[in-house]
């Protein structure tokens, strides 16, 4: 799978601020090579159909996680090759 390819990941427990009582499916994305000042900028560049406000909301609601399923802060750095998981709220 290409590092630019999104893939469905295994089901994770709901993100900490999600209001669901059942597991929801996270999407997984591997951060590509290149320079962006932060992860948010990289996500906005690679997913232009999703507004920066939507991404900010996902970070603020702990819906963007690192490879260890820990919430990432809004100012997380872009790290080429690092895997993230994100949830699309219903």
N, C-alpha and C positions, 0 to 999 in steps of 0.2 A: 504494500500500500504506500502510495506517495505521501510525503510529509504534509502535502497540501490538501490531502483528502480527509474529509470528515467521515467518521464511521460511528455507527451505533455501538455503545459500550454495554457491558453487562449492567443489570439493574443495580442501582445503589439505593441505600435507604434514602428517604426524603432529605433534601437539604435542610439545614437547621431551621430556616425560617419558612419553609414550605408548609402549606396548610393542608397537606394530604396525609391520610392515615395509611395509605398503601405506597409501595415503592413506585417511583416514576423513573423513566429511562433517561439517562444522561447521554448527551452527545460528547464524543471525544475528538480532540483536535491536537495535532502536533504542531508546535510553533515552528514556522519555517525559518530558514537562514535569511539573514538580512538585518537591517537596523531599523528599529522603531524606538522612540523614546520610552515607551512603556507597553505593557501587554494590551491595555485598552486601545492604544493607537494602532497596534498590529491587528487586533480584532476588527476595528472599524475599517481598516484598509482591506482586509480579506473578506469581510462580509458587509459590503456596502449597502445591501438591502435592509440591514439592521441598524437603526439610528444609534448614535453615541448615547443618547438618553436611555435607550433600552438596555444597552450594555452596562451603563452606570447603575441602572436599577438592578440588574442581575448581580453585579458586584455587591451593592448595598444590601441585597437580600440574601447574600451568601449562596448564590446560584452558580458561581464560577469557582471551581475547585482545582487544586493541584493533583498530581498523580497519587497522592496519599489521601485524597478525599478531604483535604483541609481547605477551608475558604481562603481565597486569595484576596488581598486588599486591592482597592481601586488603583493604587500606585504601584502594583506589582511590575517588576521589570519584564521586558520581553527577553525570553531565554530560548534561543534556537535549539530545537530538538526536544524541548520539554513538553510533556503531555499535559493537557488540561481537560477537564470535564465541565460541561455547562448544561444547565437545565433551562428548558423553555417553559416558562410558567403557563399554566392552563388558563 
